[in-house]
Amino acid sequence: MRIMKGVRAGVTALAVAASTGCYHYLVQVPDTDPATEWQKRTVVSYAWGLVGTHDVHPQNCPSNALNDVRTTTNLGYIALTTVTLGLVAPAQVEWRCAKRQEAPSVIHPASARAAGRRHG
């Protein structure tokens, strides 16, 4: 009976550890004001990055600009990478899109003088 409790506790601890994030890296602009919620994609690098594509092309960004990007790995991903000696290395990439920026208005000196003559 004691052995079963120990096994159950070990399995529970392993499941909790595998489900939590181990490493998080966040790239974020100051004064963040995203246009979208977090989107995510799991990417896998094969053969130490020599095989396959690892690029993420967000299709949901109307401004074609990113507000922030976060990469995450967890104990399960680390175990898979270790067991395969780096042949398979997964990670999760998350992003939020930036809001579309209004183009700044440009006042040309010649047109400003002409407007001043009309009103003055």
ChimeraX attribute file (.defattr): number of C-alpha atoms within 10 A of each C-alpha:
attribute: neighborCount
match mode: 1-to-1
recipient: residues
	/A:1	6
	/A:2	7
	/A:3	8
	/A:4	9
	/A:5	10
	/A:6	11
	/A:7	12
	/A:8	12
	/A:9	12
	/A:10	12
	/A:11	12
	/A:12	12
	/A:13	11
	/A:14	13
	/A:15	13
	/A:16	11
	/A:17	14
	/A:18	16
	/A:19	11
	/A:20	13
	/A:21	14
	/A:22	14
	/A:23	12
	/A:24	12
	/A:25	11
	/A:26	13
	/A:27	12
	/A:28	14
	/A:29	13
	/A:30	8
	/A:31	7
	/A:32	11
	/A:33	13
	/A:34	17
	/A:35	18
	/A:36	16
	/A:37	10
	/A:38	14
	/A:39	13
	/A:40	16
	/A:41	13
	/A:42	14
	/A:43	15
	/A:44	18
	/A:45	18
	/A:46	18
	/A:47	14
	/A:48	12
	/A:49	14
	/A:50	9
	/A:51	11
	/A:52	10
	/A:53	11
	/A:54	13
	/A:55	8
	/A:56	13
	/A:57	7
	/A:58	17
	/A:59	8
	/A:60	12
	/A:61	18
	/A:62	14
	/A:63	12
	/A:64	12
	/A:65	15
	/A:66	20
	/A:67	20
	/A:68	19
	/A:69	18
	/A:70	16
	/A:71	17
	/A:72	18
	/A:73	19
	/A:74	18
	/A:75	18
	/A:76	18
	/A:77	20
	/A:78	19
	/A:79	14
	/A:80	15
	/A:81	18
	/A:82	13
	/A:83	11
	/A:84	13
	/A:85	12
	/A:86	17
	/A:87	18
	/A:88	18
	/A:89	21
	/A:90	21
	/A:91	17
	/A:92	17
	/A:93	21
	/A:94	19
	/A:95	24
	/A:96	23
	/A:97	24
	/A:98	20
	/A:99	18
	/A:100	13
	/A:101	8
	/A:102	6
	/A:103	6
	/A:104	6
	/A:105	6
	/A:106	6
	/A:107	8
	/A:108	8
	/A:109	9
	/A:110	8
	/A:111	10
	/A:112	10
	/A:113	10
	/A:114	11
	/A:115	11
	/A:116	9
	/A:117	9
	/A:118	7
	/A:119	6
	/A:120	6
